[in-house]
Amino acid sequence: MRTVGTRPGRARGSTALKVLLAVVGVVLSVGLVGSTFFRVGREDGRLTLTPRFDLSTFLADLPGQVVWLVPFILLSAAIIPLRALQWQATLPRPVPFRERYHLVGIGAFTHNVVPGKLGDLFRSFLMARTQQLPFMQALGSVLVCKLFEFAALMLLVAVGFLSPFRHVLGRFSAGLWIAVPACMGLVILVVVLAHRAGTLADWLERRERLPGVRGFLRNLGEGLGSARSLPGMGRVLLLSLGPVLASSLAYGVALTGLGVEGGIFAGPVVLGAIALGQLIPGLPVGTGVYYFVTSWTARELGVPAADAAAFSILTHLATVLTMTAVGAISVWRRKLSWKELRQRASEAARTVRFEQQVRQS
């Protein structure tokens, strides 16, 4: 096995690429967020920016949004215990609910406060440490949870298109034709890995090749164990409906409060649009995409531009602050200082990079 290392030229090139991506990400994010408030046009051969609404009227109407904002916050807070309940279905052995709840909460706090969006990675790392599991096994269990949340979301979107309000959602049907095949492809990939990862590892072992890859495949196969049988997948899918339904209802209640006909059924569509919009790899544009997708979707559903902007701003702030506040309680209960939290999150990221280097060596 060759020595793992980084050449100075390659390191400089990697740093330059990261800086370039960060700059591009910031520019794109500003433009995407700006689309919530301004309309881009063309006049006399020049690009123009026209405000979508009067700012003073927008600010005056904000207090009226509390009617839907309070239930949105409560439903968002319910996502953490529901994800803790779901997680047991993908873990290789029983873990107390209290432990799972605090790890999901710490992950949510880390995702929203520590740079790098390391929440799911960090909760996998802590699960591996506290329960003496291989890291890739813990991470595999989280990946299955995320995949089946996506599958559950597609089910809820389909329900919306079969509801009496399908005429309101019809304009989004093209996106469904993209999302469903993508979801099916991911499920098939996970099922194949769950069944064949161990076999491939044994094949490599017989040929005495790639020991790092062999260990990675075995641990990943164990982490994906719940996807080896139809009953196992059915149980994960059923428990994945909980957090997805809570989030979908939160957006649905908000849209209903803004006067959208059948808004409850439109909630999964908004959530699906957010999920698809944030699949852009490599660029830190998550916030910009969120504002663009949520405001555009709301306007397409007939919400006035000012209310669509309020929908984007308030749902974003409510989600971040709720997840941070609920997660902060778990951080406090586990007596994790800010310095220790950042150190452990960095350690989790280094663990993943090391696994990648071992597989490449």
Residue pairs with C-beta under 8 A, 6 or more apart in sequence:
1 211
1 212
1 361
2 361
3 361
4 357
4 358
4 361
6 14
21 282
21 283
21 284
22 284
24 283
25 283
25 284
25 285
26 284
28 283
28 285
28 288
29 284
29 285
29 287
29 288
30 288
31 288
32 285
32 288
32 289
32 291
32 292
33 287
33 288
33 291
33 292
34 49
35 291
35 292
35 295
35 296
36 52
36 291
36 292
36 295
36 308
36 309
36 312
36 313
37 51
37 52
37 53
37 309
38 49
38 50
38 51
38 52
39 49
39 50
39 51
39 52
40 47
40 48
40 49
41 47
41 48
41 49
41 50
42 48
52 305
52 306
52 309
53 304
53 305
53 306
53 309
54 306
57 306
58 306
58 309
58 310
61 306
61 307
61 310
62 310
62 314
65 257
65 307
65 310
65 314
67 257
68 253
68 254
68 256
68 257
68 258
69 254
69 314
69 318
71 250
71 253
72 250
72 251
72 253
72 254
72 314
72 315
72 318
73 318
73 322
75 246
75 247
75 249
75 250
75 253
76 246
76 247
76 250
76 318
76 319
76 322
76 323
77 322
77 326
78 246
79 243
79 246
79 247
79 323
80 101
80 104
80 105
80 108
80 323
80 326
80 327
81 101
81 104
82 242
82 243
82 246
83 104
83 145
83 242
83 243
84 97
84 100
84 101
84 103
84 104
85 97
85 100
85 239
85 242
86 145
86 149
86 236
86 239
86 240
86 242
86 243
87 95
87 100
87 104
87 141
87 142
87 145
88 94
88 95
88 97
88 100
88 239
89 226
89 232
89 235
89 236
89 239
90 140
90 141
90 142
90 144
90 145
90 223
90 225
90 226
90 236
91 127
91 138
91 141
92 133
92 137
92 141
92 222
92 223
92 225
93 131
95 127
95 131
99 130
99 131
101 330
102 330
102 333
102 334
103 123
103 126
103 127
103 130
103 330
104 123
104 330
105 326
105 327
105 329
105 330
105 331
106 122
106 123
106 126
106 327
106 330
106 331
106 334
106 336
106 341
107 119
107 120
107 122
107 123
107 126
107 327
108 119
108 323
108 324
108 326
108 327
109 119
109 323
109 324
109 327
109 328
109 330
109 331
109 341
110 118
110 119
110 122
110 123
110 327
110 341
110 345
111 117
111 118
111 119
111 120
111 122
111 323
112 119
112 320
112 323
112 324
112 327
113 324
114 122
114 341
114 342
114 345
116 345
116 349
117 286
118 345
118 348
118 349
120 142
120 146
121 139
121 345
121 348
121 349
121 352
122 344
122 345
122 348
123 142
124 135
124 138
124 139
124 141
124 142
124 348
125 135
125 138
125 344
125 347
125 348
125 351
126 344
127 133
127 138
127 141
128 134
128 135
128 137
128 138
128 139
131 138
134 215
134 219
134 222
135 219
135 351
135 355
136 215
136 216
136 219
136 220
136 223
136 355
137 219
137 220
137 222
137 223
138 223
139 220
139 223
139 352
140 219
140 220
140 221
140 222
140 223
140 224
141 223
141 224
141 226
143 190
143 223
143 224
144 190
144 223
144 224
144 226
144 227
144 236
145 236
145 240
147 186
147 187
147 190
148 233
148 236
148 237
148 240
149 240
149 243
149 244
150 183
150 186
150 275
151 183
151 187
151 237
151 240
152 237
152 240
152 241
152 244
152 245
153 244
153 248
153 268
153 271
153 272
153 275
154 176
154 179
154 180
154 183
154 272
155 241
156 241
156 244
156 245
156 248
156 268
157 176
157 179
157 268
157 269
157 272
158 176
159 265
159 268
160 166
160 169
160 262
160 265
160 266
160 268
160 269
161 169
161 170
161 173
161 176
163 169
163 262
163 265
164 262
165 261
165 262
165 265
165 266
168 260
168 261
168 262
168 265
168 266
168 301
168 302
169 262
169 265
169 266
169 269
171 300
172 269
172 273
172 297
172 300
175 272
175 273
175 276
176 272
178 276
179 272
179 275
179 276
187 227
190 224
190 227
191 227
191 228
191 233
193 220
193 221
193 224
193 227
194 221
194 224
194 225
194 226
194 227
194 228
195 228
196 221
197 217
197 218
197 220
197 221
197 224
198 217
198 218
198 221
200 217
201 213
201 214
201 215
201 217
201 218
201 221
204 210
204 213
204 214
204 217
205 214
210 359
212 355
212 358
212 359
212 361
213 358
213 359
216 355
216 358
216 359
225 232
226 232
226 233
226 235
226 236
227 233
227 236
244 268
244 271
247 267
247 271
248 267
248 268
248 271
249 264
249 267
250 267
250 315
251 266
251 267
251 268
251 270
251 271
251 315
252 263
252 264
252 265
252 266
252 267
252 268
253 263
253 264
253 267
254 263
254 267
254 311
254 314
254 315
255 263
255 264
255 266
255 267
255 270
255 298
255 301
255 303
255 311
256 263
256 264
257 263
258 298
258 303
258 307
258 308
258 311
259 302
259 303
259 307
260 266
260 298
260 301
260 302
260 303
261 302
263 301
266 301
269 297
270 293
270 294
270 297
270 298
273 293
273 294
273 297
274 289
274 290
274 293
274 294
277 289
277 290
277 292
277 293
278 286
278 289
278 290
280 289
287 316
290 312
290 316
291 312
291 313
291 316
294 308
294 311
294 312
294 315
294 316
295 305
295 308
295 309
295 311
295 312
296 308
298 307
298 308
298 311
298 312
299 305
299 308
303 311
331 341
336 344
